Amino acid sequence: MKDRGQVFSGELLIAYVVFTLVLIIVVYLWGNTVKDILESEDTYELEKRAVDVSEKLIRTSGSPETWNRTNVYSVGLVNDSRHLNEDKMLDFVYLMSPTEYENSCGGGISNYECNKHLTGVGVYNFYFIMEYLNDSTVSINGQSCTTGKQPENEKNKVTMTRTGLLNTTIVRTKTVVWR
C-alpha cells in the first residue's frame, strides 16, 4: 500500500493561523501609522497657519497700508513692525466681531464669517486677544481688544503669542487658531 499525504494537516492549520495573525497585526499597525501621519500633518498645517496669521498681524501694515473698514484687502495691525496702530486695532476688532452683522456679505452672516479671509486663516478659525504684561485685556477707547471666534473645548488648537508696542506700552498679542 502506498502512503498518501494528508490534505489537511496540523502544520497547515498552524501556518494559516500564524499568517492570519501576522496579517492582522500588519494591517492594524499600518492603519495606526497612517492615522498618526495624517494627524501630524494636520497639526503641522495648523501651527504653520497660526504662525503666519500672528506674524502678519503684528509685523505688517496690511493692504492698503492705511486700510480701514471700507477698503481693506488684507489686515495688519501696525504702521512699523511691532508698533501697533490703535485705529487699525479698533477696525480689526469690529471687522472680526462674531456679534456684528454690518458687512457686505449680507444674509445674516457675522462680520467674522464675512471677513476672516482677510487674515489668511483659511479653513481654520481664530481668536485674537491683546493683553498687558499683567494679563489684563487692553481696551482702546472703551473697546476691549478681543475678537474672533473663541474656541470651546477644542482639542486641536494652537496659540501664538507675540509682543509689540501700543503707544509706549509693551503688550502681548495672542492668536489662537483652531479647527
C-alpha positions, 0 to 999 in steps of 0.5 A: 500500500502506498502512503498518501499525504494528508490534505489537511494537516496540523502544520497547515492549520498552524501556518494559516493561523500564524499568517492570519495573525501576522496579517492582522497585526500588519494591517492594524499597525499600518492603519495606526501609522497612517492615522498618526501621519495624517494627524501630524500633518494636520497639526503641522498645517495648523501651527504653520497657519497660526504662525503666519496669521500672528506674524502678519498681524503684528509685523505688517501694515496690511493692504492698503497700508492705511486700510480701514473698514471700507477698503481693506484687502488684507489686515495688519495691525501696525504702521512699523513692525511691532508698533501697533496702530490703535485705529487699525486695532479698533477696525480689526476688532469690529471687522472680526466681531462674531456679534456684528452683522454690518458687512457686505456679505449680507444674509445674516452672516457675522462680520467674522464669517464675512471677513476672516479671509482677510487674515489668511486663516483659511479653513481654520478659525481664530481668536485674537486677544491683546493683553498687558504684561499683567494679563489684563485685556487692553481696551482702546477707547472703551473697546476691549481688544478681543475678537474672533471666534473663541474656541470651546473645548477644542482639542486641536488648537494652537496659540501664538503669542507675540509682543509689540508696542501700543503707544509706549506700552509693551503688550502681548498679542495672542492668536489662537487658531483652531479647527 
